[in-house]
Amino acid sequence: MKSQDTPFEGGPMDGRVLPVLLGPTGHPPKTYRIPVPDPDGGPTTVLVYRRAPRGHSRRLGLVQGWKYRYDPDDTTGGRLRWPWSRPAAPAAPPADASADAPRSGKPGDTNE
């Protein structure tokens, strides 16, 4: 397997360079997850880093290399997103807000 030394930016891994395995296309994975065990024996913390271009060539604008940036607000949960997958369930509106809000409908309809 081929690997590439890839720098990390932000978060606890800032400034470190790790060898990352490349996929069949020659690119590293889009997300890199690092499980960190809790020293007190609690649940492990997962650090999420997202792939970003390191630089672009001057003439054609091709990507020169890749780096990983820290993503503290990751909400994907590590699941694959297929085009035919259902979207994530939206947050439910508060129960009291639906009673006070007028019903939507065609213009001129009476809400009776």
Secondary structure, DSSP 4 states (H G I P E B T S, - for coil): --EEEEEEESGGGTT-EEEEE--TTS---SEEEEEE--TTS-PPEEEEEEEEEEEE-TTT--EEEEEEEE-TT--STT----TTSPPPPPPPPPHHHHHHSPPP-STT----
